[in-house]
């Protein structure tokens, strides 16, 4: 059972998502909040395993909520639920530490799979938004601690990077490639180093920018 916190200022949307998630036997919504300030409080109180976060909210929006979480001792994997007109905000959210994003019109199966992926340590870059996000990568480039021409990835590292872009966790990559989880971690560390980025989400975005995946 994965414990989830749901933060969205639109009551009908929030209740609708909660009702859908309650249909899944592997999801438990342990907290709800109508904005970031309330969200920070319920996250600290309930310690969810995954957070579903809206971006446009009063008082404290999604990006500032992520920035505040990053300063605490508990920053659970956070999935942004967005709409097509939120491209710039999505980029800001990824910079602030979000592990992925989905459109609000996804199916229950897609949302549950996304929650499962984040809980397992993976990231989720939804293909339907990739092209639009790539258009805005010029604005995110200064945030990358990367080189203009990164060191060349090995065939294995490229293979692992493609799996990371698909949202696979280290354990899932291990199963797909038939190598140990420790070896996967070593390869991931090498990929981050060569791309000059801090985390998996930035690695995927950088790889998309450079046409590596």
C-alpha positions, -999 to +999 in steps of 0.1 A: +000+000+000+014+034-011+006+063+011-002+094-010-008+131-002-029+151-027-024+189-030-047+208-053-068+239-048-096+228-071-120+209-048-138+190-075-105+180-092-090+169-059-121+149-049-122+133-083-086+122-082-091+109-046-122+090-056-103+074-085-073+065-064-095+049-038-105+024-065-070+011-065-061-015-037-025-004-037-031+034-030-041+051+002-047+088+002-035+098+037-037+136+033-053+163+013-045+200+010-059+230-009-027+249-012+011+247-006+010+260+030-016+234+040+003+209+020+036+214+039+017+209+071+000+176+061+031+162+045+051+168+078+022+152+098+015+122+076+049+115+060+034+102+026+055+081+003+044+101-028+030+136-032+007+146-060+010+184-065-008+210-085+012+240-097-012+269-098-025+274-062-032+304-040-009+315-011+019+290-019+021+276-054+036+243-065+071+255-072+075+274-039+061+243-021+088+222-037+114+248-027+102+248+009+102+209+010+138+209-002+147+228+029+131+203+053+143+168+064+115+151+045+111+155+008+090+127-006+090+119-044+066+145-059+046+141-091+033+173-107-003+171-122-005+198-148-022+210-180-008+218-214-005+255-207+019+250-177+051+243-197+072+270-180+059+260-146+067+224-153+103+233-161+105+253-129+091+224-109+116+200-123+144+224-113+129+226-078+130+188-073+098+173-088+104+137-100+080+139-129+047+152-143+014+140-158-016+156-174-047+158-153-067+139-178-046+107-175-063+074-168-064+057-133-040+031-146-015+057-158-017+076-125-013+045-104+017+034-125+032+068-121+028+066-083+043+032-083+073+044-104+080+073-081+078+052-050+103+028-065+128+057-071+120+063-107+112+095-126+084+101-151+086+124-181+053+120-199+059+116-237+028+137-245+045+167-230+081+161-240+080+181-272+065+211-255+089+209-226+119+207-250+108+240-265+114+256-232+147+240-224+166+271-234+153+286-201+163+256-181+198+253-195+215+277-171+202+256-142+220+225-155+255+220-141+266+205-174+291+208-201+283+220-237+299+188-249+295+161-223+317+131-221+305+103-245+283+077-228+290+041-233+265+018-250+254+004-217+251+039-201+230+051-230+208+020-227+203+027-190+196+064-197+168+054-221+153+032-194+155+061-169+137+083-194+109+056-195+105+059-157+123+027-147+137+025-112+172+010-105+156-023-095+135-024-127+166-016-148+184-043-130+157-068-140+155-057-176+192-058-182+201-088-160+227-069-140+229-062-102+212-032-087+246-020-075+260-021-110+230+000-122+237+025-095+273+028-106+262+033-142+237+060-131+263+078-111+286+077-142+258+091-164+251+119-140+288+128-139+293+127-176+262+148-182+272+172-154+238+171-137+227+165-101+198+140-104+180+115-127+153+140-137+178+165-150+197+137-167+167+127-186+159+163-196+195+169-206+195+137-227+163+148-244+179+182-251+210+166-266+190+140-286+206+111-267+172+094-260 
